[in-house]
Structure formats: C-alpha cells, structure tokens
Amino acid sequence: MLPSVRSGCSRFILLLLSCALLGSCAAHPRHSGFSGGALRLDSETAGRMRHAAALKRAAGVVVSTVAAASTIGLLAPEVLGFFQNDEEELSRLEVALLECVQRAERDINAERFGYGAPTAADCNAVVGVDRCGRPIYQSMELGNLKHARALACMQDILKELWPGPFSIEQRYRFYRHAKVLETVSREQEKRLLDADCAEELRGTIKPDVVLHADRHLLQAILILDLKFPCSGSGKPKWTEYGDKSAYAGSSQDRIYQEALGGKSLMLSPKGIFE
C-alpha cells in the first residue's frame, strides 16, 4: 500500500476510535463532568433523591435531609434511645415541631399587626376582661392564639413521626405529697372552669404536649411546653408557682417532672430550652 493511502487509513481509524470514545461518554454522563447541558442522573441516584424528597414532607412541613445534632437527643437522651439511637429520625421530628411553633409566631403576628414582633405597649394593652373581672392583656390573647395554631400543627406531625402515644393539653390532678396523679376529663375541666372562677382547678397541671413510650398514659418520656414571649425577645422561662398555689416555691418544669416522670423542655420560636 502506498504511504499516502496508509496515512489516510490511519486517520480514518483514529476518527472511528474518537467517535466511539465520545459515544461512550455520552452514554454514561455520571462518569463525566458537567458539560453545560442538562445534568441527568442515573436511575439509582434519582430514586434515592425522590425517596429523600418524600421524607422531607411530614404533614406539609418541609425539613432538612441533613440531620443536625438533635437538641432533644442531647437534653433527653432517653428519647434518642426510644428512637433506637436514630438521630436523623429524631432530628426530623424536632425540626418539624419547631417549624410549627415558628410558623404560629409568624402567622399570628402578621394577622394581628402586619409587621414583626409586637411592642411592649402592644403586649401590655388590655383587650378585655374575663367573667371574674380580671383584665385580659393582649400578650395573653396572643399566647392563646399561637398555642392553638402550633398545637394543631404539632398534632399532625406527631401522628406521622412519633412512634408512641401522646397527649395534647391533657389536664392532671397531682397530689404531690401522696405522689398520686390522675387525669381530669375534658367535661370535668369545663365544669371546674365554669365554677367559682376556676378555684377548683388548684392543684392541677396542664402540659401542652406529653409524649409517652407506651400505653401507660400517666407516665411521660418527654414533656413539651410552648412558650411565646410576647415581644419576641429574651429566653423563655418556666413559670414559678406563687404563694397561693398548691406548688408554691416550685417551678413548672419541676412539678411536671415529679408528676409525669419525663424530661421537661420548652419549645419557643427561638429554639428548645431546658
């Protein structure tokens, strides 16, 4: 074969090899860098992403797929044990519950004021009186509205993500010295509220959320109380019982823990606190 013919054949063979290599790269985009066109994923990766996206939505609340260290797990390790040490699952629950609280704060403030947090004057404004003649401050009214909004959201989340039973706004009568705890029915609570300006409710407690490990509903693994500081500033605080209370000299969290046995934590728009 003449040299010019051999040279032409060599170039043709090289061209065929180049086309084959380029075709291989195009057929397997996951092995190559981003080429500037649409980035396509192999079916296994796409499936994992679809699964992660589905897990991100619990009762309409979107949470991060990357689990940060769980505050609940750090403050109440027994709860992490209840999740079989799966910190990602506990973090998913924690983030979703906090989003309920933060959304309630944002939405109620926006509905009432149309701007950020209310001022001290807004909080201290008297908006009415109760049937016993006591003033109702706007801070109290806002707190009640935010509690109701957040708890409705949290109930949906807990149905999806909490593996055990739970109680929301269950009232208990706690005989501290006898160490006896009993539930108060909704009907009985209403009757006591209507009678004698709720004096008959002395000696009762009403945590916002009680999470149980099993069907023993007088025992908690975790107690959550919602706190909405009116002005939005400062760390939330547990209520200190006054001199006229059956629990005078004690704090709300201590009584909750004595009565129900679980760890008590506060949920506020700023986070989770002991």
VMD Tcl script that draws the C-alpha trace (Angstrom):
set ca {
  {0.00 0.00 0.00}
  {1.25 3.47 -0.86}
  {2.30 5.75 2.03}
  {-0.45 8.29 1.27}
  {-3.11 5.56 1.37}
  {-1.72 4.14 4.66}
  {-1.77 7.65 6.15}
  {-5.42 8.19 5.11}
  {-6.45 4.84 6.61}
  {-4.70 5.66 9.88}
  {-6.54 8.96 10.14}
  {-9.85 7.20 9.42}
  {-9.21 4.58 12.14}
  {-8.31 7.30 14.68}
  {-11.51 9.14 13.78}
  {-13.58 6.00 14.36}
  {-11.90 5.42 17.74}
  {-12.56 9.03 18.79}
  {-16.24 8.76 17.88}
  {-16.53 5.51 19.86}
  {-14.97 7.11 22.95}
  {-17.22 10.16 22.70}
  {-20.27 7.95 22.35}
  {-19.26 6.03 25.48}
  {-19.02 9.28 27.50}
  {-22.40 10.44 26.25}
  {-23.98 7.12 27.20}
  {-22.66 7.37 30.81}
  {-22.97 11.00 31.93}
  {-22.44 10.11 35.63}
  {-18.79 9.37 34.83}
  {-18.12 12.76 33.30}
  {-18.08 16.35 34.43}
  {-20.97 18.77 33.83}
  {-20.90 19.61 30.13}
  {-23.07 22.71 30.22}
  {-26.24 20.95 29.07}
  {-28.98 19.39 31.22}
  {-27.50 17.25 34.01}
  {-29.09 13.80 34.06}
  {-28.92 11.34 36.99}
  {-28.75 7.57 36.83}
  {-31.92 5.80 37.97}
  {-30.46 4.69 41.34}
  {-29.45 8.23 42.33}
  {-32.73 9.68 41.12}
  {-34.62 7.09 43.13}
  {-32.71 7.98 46.30}
  {-33.42 11.67 45.73}
  {-37.14 11.02 45.21}
  {-37.20 9.00 48.44}
  {-35.40 11.78 50.35}
  {-37.82 14.36 48.96}
  {-40.75 12.27 50.15}
  {-39.29 12.04 53.65}
  {-38.84 15.81 53.73}
  {-42.57 16.39 53.78}
  {-44.29 15.37 57.01}
  {-47.82 16.76 57.24}
  {-46.88 19.61 54.92}
  {-43.79 20.73 56.87}
  {-40.53 20.67 54.92}
  {-37.42 19.74 56.88}
  {-33.75 19.39 56.01}
  {-32.50 16.00 54.83}
  {-29.21 16.61 56.63}
  {-29.75 15.87 60.31}
  {-28.04 18.27 62.65}
  {-27.30 17.23 66.21}
  {-30.63 16.80 67.94}
  {-31.16 19.20 70.85}
  {-33.79 16.86 72.29}
  {-31.35 13.97 71.99}
  {-28.73 15.94 73.93}
  {-31.11 17.16 76.66}
  {-33.21 14.00 76.93}
  {-31.05 11.01 75.87}
  {-33.78 8.52 76.76}
  {-35.83 9.90 73.87}
  {-32.97 9.14 71.47}
  {-32.94 5.61 72.88}
  {-36.66 5.39 72.17}
  {-35.77 6.11 68.52}
  {-33.21 3.28 68.68}
  {-30.44 5.91 68.56}
  {-31.55 7.06 65.11}
  {-30.61 10.72 65.47}
  {-31.75 11.54 61.95}
  {-35.32 10.45 62.70}
  {-35.37 12.35 66.00}
  {-33.94 15.44 64.30}
  {-36.64 15.24 61.64}
  {-39.31 15.27 64.35}
  {-37.59 18.09 66.24}
  {-37.24 20.35 63.20}
  {-40.86 19.78 62.19}
  {-42.18 20.60 65.68}
  {-40.09 23.75 65.87}
  {-41.37 24.82 62.47}
  {-44.93 24.55 63.83}
  {-44.02 26.91 66.69}
  {-42.15 29.36 64.47}
  {-44.90 29.41 61.86}
  {-47.55 30.10 64.52}
  {-45.45 33.01 65.79}
  {-45.03 34.50 62.31}
  {-48.59 33.99 61.15}
  {-50.41 35.28 64.24}
  {-48.16 38.36 64.46}
  {-48.74 39.05 60.76}
  {-52.50 38.62 61.10}
  {-52.69 40.90 64.11}
  {-50.06 43.55 63.35}
  {-48.94 43.13 59.75}
  {-45.30 43.56 60.79}
  {-42.72 41.95 63.11}
  {-42.98 41.26 66.82}
  {-45.42 43.38 68.87}
  {-44.04 46.18 71.00}
  {-44.15 46.28 74.80}
  {-47.11 48.66 74.53}
  {-48.91 46.17 72.28}
  {-48.27 43.36 74.75}
  {-49.46 45.34 77.77}
  {-52.65 46.59 76.12}
  {-55.82 45.42 77.88}
  {-58.16 43.87 75.31}
  {-60.97 42.77 77.63}
  {-61.92 41.29 80.99}
  {-62.82 37.73 81.92}
  {-66.06 36.77 83.66}
  {-64.37 37.16 87.04}
  {-63.45 40.78 86.26}
  {-59.75 40.15 85.68}
  {-58.05 42.03 82.81}
  {-57.11 40.16 79.66}
  {-53.87 41.51 78.24}
  {-53.03 41.27 74.57}
  {-49.96 39.20 75.49}
  {-52.30 36.56 76.95}
  {-54.59 36.64 73.93}
  {-51.68 36.31 71.51}
  {-50.23 33.44 73.52}
  {-53.52 31.56 73.40}
  {-53.86 32.06 69.64}
  {-50.29 30.93 68.98}
  {-50.68 27.90 71.24}
  {-53.81 26.78 69.41}
  {-52.22 27.24 65.97}
  {-48.96 25.50 66.90}
  {-50.61 22.57 68.70}
  {-52.89 21.81 65.74}
  {-49.80 21.60 63.54}
  {-47.85 19.55 66.10}
  {-50.66 17.03 66.41}
  {-50.39 16.25 62.69}
  {-46.60 15.96 62.95}
  {-46.72 13.64 65.96}
  {-49.22 11.36 64.23}
  {-46.68 10.93 61.44}
  {-43.34 10.91 63.24}
  {-43.78 9.96 66.92}
  {-43.73 6.15 67.30}
  {-45.74 6.07 70.54}
  {-48.92 7.59 72.01}
  {-49.09 11.26 73.00}
  {-51.40 13.63 74.87}
  {-52.12 17.26 73.97}
  {-53.36 19.69 76.63}
  {-54.34 16.90 79.00}
  {-55.10 18.21 82.48}
  {-53.96 16.19 85.51}
  {-54.62 16.48 89.21}
  {-51.38 15.90 91.09}
  {-51.40 15.10 94.80}
  {-47.77 15.93 95.37}
  {-47.30 14.65 98.91}
  {-49.09 11.40 98.21}
  {-47.37 11.10 94.79}
  {-50.70 10.36 93.15}
  {-51.58 11.51 89.63}
  {-54.95 11.27 87.91}
  {-56.38 12.62 84.68}
  {-59.13 15.24 84.53}
  {-61.62 14.69 81.71}
  {-62.48 17.48 79.26}
  {-66.03 17.59 80.61}
  {-64.85 17.83 84.20}
  {-62.32 20.51 83.29}
  {-65.01 22.64 81.64}
  {-67.26 22.23 84.66}
  {-64.45 23.29 87.01}
  {-63.56 26.27 84.81}
  {-67.17 27.45 84.92}
  {-67.41 27.13 88.69}
  {-66.08 29.71 91.14}
  {-63.57 31.34 88.75}
  {-61.61 28.09 88.31}
  {-60.64 27.86 92.00}
  {-61.38 24.14 91.83}
  {-58.50 23.76 89.37}
  {-55.93 24.48 92.08}
  {-53.56 21.55 92.33}
  {-53.90 20.64 88.65}
  {-51.35 20.86 85.84}
  {-51.83 21.04 82.09}
  {-48.68 20.47 79.99}
  {-49.02 21.33 76.32}
  {-47.64 18.04 74.96}
  {-46.84 14.80 76.78}
  {-45.08 12.06 74.82}
  {-45.49 8.52 76.13}
  {-43.28 5.50 75.49}
  {-46.22 3.06 75.80}
  {-49.89 2.89 76.75}
  {-49.12 3.93 80.32}
  {-50.59 7.41 79.87}
  {-49.73 8.62 83.38}
  {-46.03 8.28 82.57}
  {-44.08 10.54 80.19}
  {-40.84 10.08 78.35}
  {-40.85 13.76 77.30}
  {-42.94 16.81 78.24}
  {-43.03 19.80 75.89}
  {-44.39 23.20 76.88}
  {-44.78 26.00 74.35}
  {-43.56 29.46 75.26}
  {-44.31 32.55 73.18}
  {-42.66 35.60 74.79}
  {-44.86 38.45 73.58}
  {-42.17 40.86 72.43}
  {-40.17 38.03 70.88}
  {-37.04 38.91 72.84}
  {-35.26 37.04 75.57}
  {-35.05 33.40 76.57}
  {-38.32 31.74 77.61}
  {-38.77 30.93 81.29}
  {-40.63 28.33 83.26}
  {-43.49 29.61 85.40}
  {-42.71 29.91 89.11}
  {-45.72 28.99 91.25}
  {-46.85 31.74 93.62}
  {-47.67 31.63 97.32}
  {-51.33 30.76 96.77}
  {-50.52 27.77 94.58}
  {-50.54 24.18 95.76}
  {-46.99 24.06 94.39}
  {-45.69 27.28 95.97}
  {-41.93 27.65 95.75}
  {-41.56 25.24 92.82}
  {-41.19 25.77 89.10}
  {-43.46 24.43 86.39}
  {-40.85 22.06 84.94}
  {-40.06 20.53 88.32}
  {-43.72 19.77 89.03}
  {-44.21 18.33 85.54}
  {-41.25 16.01 86.04}
  {-42.34 14.97 89.53}
  {-45.84 14.20 88.32}
  {-45.14 12.50 84.99}
  {-41.55 11.35 85.31}
  {-40.25 12.54 81.94}
  {-37.87 15.30 80.96}
  {-39.49 18.74 80.60}
  {-38.40 21.05 77.77}
  {-39.65 24.38 76.43}
  {-40.29 24.98 72.73}
  {-40.23 28.60 71.64}
  {-39.72 30.36 68.29}
  {-36.06 30.74 69.29}
  {-35.48 27.03 69.86}
  {-35.58 24.34 72.54}
  {-34.63 25.09 76.14}
  {-34.46 23.30 79.48}
}
mol new
graphics top color blue
foreach p $ca { graphics top sphere $p radius 0.5 }
foreach p [lrange $ca 0 end-1] q [lrange $ca 1 end] { graphics top cylinder $p $q radius 0.2 }
display resetview
